[in-house]
C-alpha cells in the first residue's frame, strides 16, 4: 500500500509539470495582461504603463516568464495578485476554506440523499416508489446545474427568505463565536443542497443497478434460506457489495466539487475559489489564475489516489501494490 502511494505521489511531479506548462501557455495566450485587465485611469500616460509593463517582465518571451515563475513557486512564492495588491497565497487562503467547507457539506447532503434512495429504488425495483425515484433522477439529469440553482435561489432565498442570498457569513456576527459557526453553515445550506440534489442522480442510478444485480446472487438466496431478516440482508450484505462503485467515486466527487465550484459560487455570490477564479480571469490576474488551476489539478490527482485507496479498504479482495 505504502509503495503504491509513494509511487503515485512521485508520478504527480511530471503530471503537474505538464499541467503548469499548459496552464501558463494558455494564460499568456489570452488577450491583454495584468495591467490591461485592471481598472486604470484613462488619463494615464501610455508610455508610463508600457514602462511598468517592461519593469514587471510582461514583455519577456513566455518561456522566460515561465522559468521565472517556476523558480519563484519552488520557493513558495506564487507572486502578487495585481487585483488585490497582496500575495496570491493570502488571497487564496481567504477563499479556500469557504470552498472546502461548501464541498464537504455538499458531499454530506449528496450521500445522505443518494444512498437511501438508491437502496430503496433497487430493493423495490419496478414498484411505484422505484418509478418515482427514477423519475427524479431523470429530471436531475435533464436539468442543468445553473438553472436548478437559480430556481432554488429565487424560491428559498428571495421569495420565502429562508436562507441568505449571498456571502459566506453575517458580517455583524463576531468571529469565533457559536453564532458565527451557525451563520457560516446557514450561508452554505442553500448552495450545498442545490448542488447535492443534482449530484445525487448519478449515484442513485449506479447504486440502484448494483442492488438489483446483487439481490439476485447466490449469497442473498443463501441468507434468505437461513432465515436472515430481509432488512439485514440489504443493509449488511447487498449494500456492502453494491457500495464498491460508489466508494470509488468518493475521491472524484470531492475534487469535482472543489474544482467545479465556479458556477454555484457565482450564482449564490459565495466568496470561494470558484468565484475568485472567474473574477481573476476577467481581470487578467494571471498569478491567481495559474495558482488556482494548479491547486485544482493537484487536488484532482489526490482525489484519484484517494478513490483507489478507499476502494481497496471497502473491498478486501482488491489489493494495490
C-alpha positions as CSV (number, residue, x, y, z in Angstrom):
1,X,0.0,0.0,0.0
2,X,2.7,2.5,1.0
3,X,4.8,1.7,-2.0
4,X,1.8,2.3,-4.2
5,X,1.1,5.7,-2.5
6,X,4.7,6.8,-2.8
7,X,4.9,5.7,-6.5
8,X,1.7,7.6,-7.3
9,X,2.9,10.7,-5.5
10,X,6.2,10.6,-7.5
11,X,4.1,10.3,-10.7
12,X,2.4,13.5,-9.8
13,X,5.6,15.5,-10.4
14,X,5.8,15.2,-14.2
15,X,2.0,15.4,-14.4
16,X,2.0,18.7,-12.5
17,X,4.9,19.9,-14.6
18,X,3.0,19.3,-17.9
19,X,-0.1,21.0,-16.4
20,X,1.9,24.0,-15.3
21,X,3.3,24.5,-18.9
22,X,-0.1,24.1,-20.5
23,X,-1.8,26.5,-18.0
24,X,1.0,29.1,-18.3
25,X,0.9,29.0,-22.1
26,X,-2.9,29.3,-22.2
27,X,-2.8,32.2,-19.7
28,X,-0.2,34.1,-21.8
29,X,-2.2,33.3,-25.0
30,X,-5.2,35.2,-23.6
31,X,-5.6,38.8,-24.9
32,X,-4.4,41.5,-22.6
33,X,-2.3,41.3,-19.5
34,X,-2.3,42.1,-15.8
35,X,-2.1,45.9,-16.4
36,X,-4.6,45.9,-19.2
37,X,-7.1,43.9,-17.1
38,X,-7.1,46.2,-14.2
39,X,-9.2,49.3,-13.8
40,X,-6.7,52.1,-14.7
41,X,-7.1,55.8,-15.0
42,X,-7.9,56.5,-18.7
43,X,-5.8,59.7,-18.3
44,X,-2.7,57.6,-17.5
45,X,0.2,58.1,-19.8
46,X,0.6,55.0,-22.2
47,X,4.4,55.4,-22.0
48,X,4.2,55.1,-18.2
49,X,2.1,52.0,-18.5
50,X,4.4,50.4,-21.0
51,X,7.4,51.2,-18.8
52,X,5.6,49.5,-15.9
53,X,4.9,46.5,-18.1
54,X,8.6,46.3,-19.1
55,X,9.6,46.5,-15.4
56,X,7.2,43.7,-14.5
57,X,8.7,41.5,-17.2
58,X,5.4,41.2,-19.1
59,X,7.1,41.8,-22.4
60,X,9.5,39.0,-22.0
61,X,9.1,35.8,-24.0
62,X,6.7,33.3,-22.3
63,X,9.3,30.7,-21.6
64,X,11.4,33.2,-19.7
65,X,8.4,34.3,-17.7
66,X,7.6,30.6,-17.1
67,X,11.1,29.8,-15.8
68,X,11.0,32.8,-13.5
69,X,7.5,31.8,-12.3
70,X,8.6,28.2,-11.6
71,X,11.7,29.4,-9.8
72,X,9.6,31.6,-7.5
73,X,6.9,28.9,-7.0
74,X,9.6,26.4,-5.9
75,X,10.5,28.9,-3.2
76,X,6.9,29.1,-2.1
77,X,6.3,32.5,-3.8
78,X,3.2,32.4,-6.1
79,X,3.6,36.0,-6.9
80,X,1.4,39.1,-6.2
81,X,-2.2,39.5,-7.2
82,X,-2.4,42.6,-9.3
83,X,-6.1,43.0,-8.5
84,X,-5.9,42.6,-4.7
85,X,-2.4,44.0,-4.3
86,X,-1.3,41.2,-1.9
87,X,0.4,37.9,-2.1
88,X,-1.5,35.2,-4.1
89,X,-1.3,32.8,-1.2
90,X,-3.1,35.3,1.1
91,X,-5.8,35.8,-1.5
92,X,-6.4,32.0,-1.9
93,X,-6.1,31.4,1.8
94,X,-9.1,33.7,2.4
95,X,-11.2,31.7,-0.1
96,X,-10.0,28.1,0.0
97,X,-11.7,27.1,3.3
98,X,-15.0,28.5,2.1
99,X,-14.9,26.2,-0.9
100,X,-13.7,23.2,1.0
101,X,-16.4,23.6,3.7
102,X,-19.0,24.0,1.0
103,X,-17.8,20.9,-0.8
104,X,-17.8,18.8,2.4
105,X,-21.4,19.9,3.3
106,X,-22.5,19.2,-0.3
107,X,-20.9,15.7,-0.1
108,X,-22.8,15.0,3.1
109,X,-26.1,16.1,1.6
110,X,-25.4,14.1,-1.5
111,X,-24.7,10.8,0.2
112,X,-27.5,11.3,2.8
113,X,-30.0,11.6,-0.1
114,X,-28.5,9.2,-2.6
115,X,-27.7,6.1,-0.5
116,X,-31.2,5.6,0.9
117,X,-33.0,6.4,-2.4
118,X,-30.7,4.2,-4.3
119,X,-31.1,1.3,-1.9
120,X,-34.9,1.7,-1.8
121,X,-35.1,2.0,-5.6
122,X,-33.1,-1.1,-6.1
123,X,-34.8,-3.1,-3.4
124,X,-38.3,-2.3,-4.7
125,X,-37.4,-2.3,-8.4
126,X,-40.3,-1.8,-10.8
127,X,-42.6,-0.6,-8.0
128,X,-44.3,2.7,-7.8
129,X,-41.7,4.1,-5.4
130,X,-38.9,3.0,-7.8
131,X,-40.7,4.8,-10.7
132,X,-40.9,8.0,-8.5
133,X,-37.2,7.9,-7.6
134,X,-36.2,7.0,-11.2
135,X,-38.3,9.9,-12.5
136,X,-36.5,12.2,-10.0
137,X,-33.1,11.1,-11.4
138,X,-34.3,11.7,-15.0
139,X,-35.3,15.2,-14.1
140,X,-31.9,15.7,-12.3
141,X,-30.1,14.5,-15.4
142,X,-32.1,16.8,-17.7
143,X,-31.8,19.9,-15.5
144,X,-28.6,22.0,-15.9
145,X,-27.0,22.9,-12.6
146,X,-27.2,26.6,-13.1
147,X,-30.9,26.5,-13.9
148,X,-31.7,24.5,-10.8
149,X,-29.5,26.7,-8.6
150,X,-31.3,29.9,-9.9
151,X,-34.7,28.3,-9.1
152,X,-33.6,27.3,-5.6
153,X,-32.1,30.8,-5.0
154,X,-35.3,32.5,-6.2
155,X,-37.7,30.3,-4.2
156,X,-35.9,29.8,-0.9
157,X,-33.7,32.9,-1.0
158,X,-35.8,35.7,-2.4
159,X,-39.4,34.5,-2.3
160,X,-39.5,32.7,1.0
161,X,-36.5,34.5,2.5
162,X,-35.4,31.3,4.4
163,X,-31.7,31.5,3.5
164,X,-29.1,34.2,2.8
165,X,-28.7,35.0,-0.9
166,X,-25.0,35.9,-0.8
167,X,-21.8,36.0,1.2
168,X,-20.4,33.3,3.5
169,X,-21.2,34.8,6.9
170,X,-23.2,37.6,8.5
171,X,-20.8,40.5,8.9
172,X,-22.4,41.6,12.1
173,X,-21.5,38.3,13.9
174,X,-18.3,38.2,15.9
175,X,-15.8,35.7,14.6
176,X,-15.0,32.7,16.8
177,X,-18.5,32.5,18.5
178,X,-21.1,29.8,18.1
179,X,-23.3,32.3,16.3
180,X,-20.5,32.7,13.8
181,X,-20.4,29.0,13.1
182,X,-24.2,28.8,12.7
183,X,-24.1,31.8,10.3
184,X,-21.4,30.1,8.2
185,X,-23.5,26.9,8.0
186,X,-26.6,28.8,7.2
187,X,-24.9,30.6,4.3
188,X,-23.8,27.2,2.9
189,X,-27.0,25.2,3.2
190,X,-28.8,26.5,0.1
191,X,-25.8,26.3,-2.4
192,X,-24.8,22.9,-0.9
193,X,-28.3,21.5,-1.1
194,X,-28.8,22.8,-4.6
195,X,-25.6,21.1,-5.8
196,X,-26.4,17.9,-3.9
197,X,-29.9,17.5,-5.5
198,X,-28.4,17.3,-8.9
199,X,-25.2,15.4,-7.9
200,X,-27.3,12.5,-6.4
201,X,-28.8,11.4,-9.7
202,X,-25.7,9.5,-10.9
203,X,-25.1,7.9,-7.5
204,X,-28.7,6.8,-7.2
205,X,-28.7,5.2,-10.6
206,X,-25.4,3.3,-10.0
207,X,-26.5,2.1,-6.6
208,X,-29.9,1.0,-7.9
209,X,-28.4,-1.0,-10.6
210,X,-25.9,-2.6,-8.3
211,X,-28.6,-3.5,-5.7
212,X,-30.7,-5.1,-8.4
213,X,-27.7,-7.1,-9.6
214,X,-26.6,-8.2,-6.2
215,X,-30.0,-9.2,-4.8
216,X,-30.2,-11.9,-7.5
217,X,-26.9,-13.5,-6.4
218,X,-26.4,-16.8,-4.5
219,X,-25.2,-15.2,-1.3
220,X,-28.5,-13.4,-0.9
221,X,-30.5,-16.6,-1.6
222,X,-28.4,-18.4,1.0
223,X,-29.0,-15.7,3.6
224,X,-32.8,-15.9,2.9
225,X,-32.7,-19.6,3.2
226,X,-31.0,-19.3,6.6
227,X,-33.8,-17.1,7.8
228,X,-31.8,-13.8,7.9
229,X,-34.3,-10.9,8.1
230,X,-34.6,-9.1,4.8
231,X,-33.7,-5.8,6.2
232,X,-30.4,-7.2,7.5
233,X,-29.7,-8.8,4.1
234,X,-30.0,-5.5,2.3
235,X,-28.2,-3.4,4.9
236,X,-25.3,-5.8,5.7
237,X,-24.9,-7.9,2.5
238,X,-26.4,-6.2,-0.5
239,X,-25.4,-2.6,0.4
240,X,-21.8,-3.6,1.2
241,X,-21.3,-5.2,-2.2
242,X,-23.2,-2.5,-4.0
243,X,-21.3,0.3,-2.4
244,X,-18.0,-0.5,-4.3
245,X,-18.5,1.7,-7.3
246,X,-19.9,4.5,-5.1
247,X,-16.8,4.3,-2.9
248,X,-14.7,4.6,-6.0
249,X,-16.5,7.8,-6.9
250,X,-15.8,9.5,-3.5
251,X,-12.4,10.9,-4.3
252,X,-13.6,12.2,-7.7
253,X,-16.7,13.7,-6.0
254,X,-14.6,15.7,-3.6
255,X,-12.2,17.1,-6.2
256,X,-15.1,17.7,-8.6
257,X,-17.0,19.8,-6.1
258,X,-13.9,21.8,-5.3
259,X,-12.9,22.3,-9.0
260,X,-16.4,22.8,-10.3
261,X,-17.4,25.5,-7.8
262,X,-17.3,28.3,-10.4
263,X,-21.0,28.1,-11.4
264,X,-22.5,27.6,-7.9
265,X,-20.4,30.2,-6.2
266,X,-21.1,32.8,-8.9
267,X,-24.9,32.2,-8.7
268,X,-25.0,32.4,-4.9
269,X,-22.4,35.1,-4.7
270,X,-20.4,32.8,-2.4
271,X,-16.8,34.0,-1.9
272,X,-14.9,30.9,-2.7
273,X,-12.2,29.7,-5.1
274,X,-14.6,29.4,-8.0
275,X,-15.7,33.0,-7.8
276,X,-12.1,34.1,-7.3
277,X,-11.0,32.2,-10.4
278,X,-13.7,33.7,-12.6
279,X,-13.1,37.3,-11.4
280,X,-9.3,36.8,-11.8
281,X,-9.8,35.7,-15.4
282,X,-11.9,38.8,-16.2
283,X,-9.2,41.0,-14.6
284,X,-6.3,39.1,-16.3
285,X,-4.9,38.4,-12.9
286,X,-2.8,35.5,-14.2
287,X,-0.9,35.0,-10.9
288,X,-4.1,34.0,-9.2
289,X,-5.5,32.1,-12.2
290,X,-2.4,29.8,-12.6
291,X,-2.3,29.2,-8.8
292,X,-5.9,28.2,-8.6
293,X,-5.6,25.9,-11.6
294,X,-2.5,24.2,-10.3
295,X,-4.2,23.8,-6.9
296,X,-7.2,22.2,-8.5
297,X,-5.1,19.9,-10.6
298,X,-3.2,18.7,-7.6
299,X,-6.4,18.1,-5.8
300,X,-7.7,16.1,-8.7
301,X,-4.6,13.9,-8.6
302,X,-5.0,13.4,-4.9
303,X,-8.7,12.6,-5.4
304,X,-7.8,9.8,-7.9
305,X,-5.4,8.3,-5.4
306,X,-7.9,8.6,-2.6
307,X,-10.5,6.7,-4.6
308,X,-8.1,3.8,-5.2
309,X,-7.3,3.6,-1.5
310,X,-10.9,3.8,-0.4
311,X,-11.8,1.0,-2.9
312,X,-9.1,-1.3,-1.5
313,X,-10.4,-0.6,2.0
314,X,-14.0,-1.3,1.2
315,X,-13.3,-4.5,-0.7
316,X,-10.5,-6.5,0.9
317,X,-10.3,-8.6,-2.3
318,X,-8.7,-5.6,-4.0
319,X,-5.1,-5.1,-3.3
320,X,-3.0,-2.3,-4.6
321,X,0.8,-2.8,-4.6
